[in-house]
Amino acid sequence: MVACRSTGLLLCAAFLLATPARAATIADRAECDASADKPELGVAACSRVIDDPSTPMAQRVRAWNNRGVAHFGLHDYDAALADHDEAIKLDPRNAFAHVRHGMAQTEKGEFERAIADINEGLAIDQKYAFALGQRGQAQFKRRLITKKGGWEPAIEDFGEAIKLDPNLLWLYSSRGVAYSNNRQYSLAAVDCGEVIKRDIKNSIGYNCRGVAYEGLKDYGRAVADYDVSIALSPNNAVAYWNRGNARMALRKPDEAIADYDQAIALNPRDFNAFNSRGQAFVVKRERERAIADYTRAIELNPSYVEALNNRGLTYEALNRRIEAIADFHKAQSIDSADKLSRQQLRMFGF
């Protein structure tokens, strides 16, 4: 350690500035390359590789990309974008950097930018299956969140990616979910079943197929698949929510509420689970508890038209006319094409 007296601060500062950065070790490079699996270690290790002036350019590009992957794993998407920007500056034709940049944009909700970034990667490598799959994810999330467009562009991208690399299992489950959302449940069941056939312990495959069976109104088989999915991955809040919905369809509200409770315990911001539990409480005629759940769902997602309508209907059942009308007006202000709120307002004379 260097000790600096006040009379020699300038000389000391110059000495410190002149001290070379520690050379990256073989272990640093290995930890950097494994950043996707251990992002906390990866960020520090990749930083040491990047800061080592002796690191060759190709390795430096890889280190920037790996650190970006680590930041992505830590949900620091702005840092991921910055790292992939640096990789692109050094190697503008690095398809991986463009695609990972797009993936970070997807997580930030910047779907058009994400698609543009991934298209840059595909312009460099037209047969990049991973890139096509990630463009499918961006198109899927754009439809899911913004309600713009259809599910077909995502389905098409997943399909093209599967042709290029049939061994990427996540492509089948991703397309399966997109098929279910597009009400093509039989096709969804085939894709999700393919995941299970190739990996019998794949919890995502069972959850995916459960959704397809639910769409086909085969609720018993849906619950059975959700059971396996939860056994394989007990912390998957979505699987509990899905199983709750299937149990509601089987007219088992108490069992459904238990599933929604677990989904909320795992993800306290799961507005879908609050809304669904509210519906279960309505079936049990526990309307005040239902209103409390709908209210929480709306707090978490102020544009949640379904929850507003559900709360409005519950207020109406309790003869709380003013509050019901307010909810239906709010739903219409968010989505003027919503039929339920429009119909209810007409019944009230609006």
SULURQUI-V677774 format. One record per backbone hydrogen bond with DSSP energy under -0.5 kcal/mol. CO is the residue of the C=O (numbers start at 1). NH is the residue of the N-H. If there is no record, write none. Layout:
co:nh
CO:NH
CO:NH
This chain:
co:nh
5:8
6:9
8:12
9:13
10:14
11:15
12:16
13:17
14:18
15:19
16:19
25:29
26:30
27:31
28:32
29:33
30:34
32:35
34:37
34:38
38:42
39:43
40:44
41:45
42:46
43:47
44:48
45:49
46:50
47:51
48:52
49:52
51:53
52:55
56:60
57:61
58:62
59:63
60:64
61:65
62:66
63:67
64:68
65:69
66:70
67:71
68:72
69:73
70:74
71:76
72:75
75:77
76:80
77:81
78:82
79:83
80:84
81:85
82:86
83:87
84:88
85:89
86:90
87:91
91:94
93:95
94:98
95:99
96:100
97:101
98:102
99:103
100:104
101:105
102:106
103:107
104:108
105:110
106:109
109:111
110:114
111:115
112:116
113:117
114:118
115:119
116:120
117:121
118:122
119:123
120:124
121:125
125:128
127:129
128:132
129:133
130:134
131:135
132:136
133:137
134:138
135:139
136:140
137:141
138:142
139:143
140:144
141:145
142:146
142:148
143:147
151:155
152:156
153:157
154:158
155:159
156:160
157:161
158:162
159:163
160:164
161:165
165:168
167:169
168:171
168:172
169:172
169:173
170:174
171:175
172:176
173:177
174:178
175:179
176:180
177:181
178:182
179:184
180:183
183:185
184:188
185:189
186:190
187:191
188:192
189:193
190:194
191:195
192:196
193:197
194:198
195:199
199:202
201:203
202:206
203:207
204:208
205:209
206:210
207:211
208:212
209:213
210:214
211:215
212:216
213:218
214:217
217:219
218:222
219:223
220:224
221:225
222:226
223:227
224:228
225:229
226:230
227:231
228:232
229:233
233:236
235:237
236:240
237:241
238:242
239:243
240:244
241:245
242:246
243:247
244:248
245:249
246:250
247:252
248:251
252:256
253:257
254:258
255:259
256:260
257:261
258:262
259:263
260:264
261:265
262:266
263:267
267:270
269:271
270:274
271:275
272:276
273:277
274:278
275:279
276:280
277:281
278:282
279:283
280:284
281:286
282:285
285:287
286:290
287:291
288:292
289:293
290:294
291:295
292:296
293:297
294:298
295:299
296:300
297:301
301:304
303:305
304:308
305:309
306:310
307:311
308:312
309:313
310:314
311:315
312:316
313:317
314:318
315:320
316:319
319:321
320:324
321:325
322:326
323:327
324:328
325:329
326:330
327:331
328:332
329:333
330:334
331:335
335:338
338:342
339:343
340:344
341:345
342:346
343:347
344:348
345:350
346:349
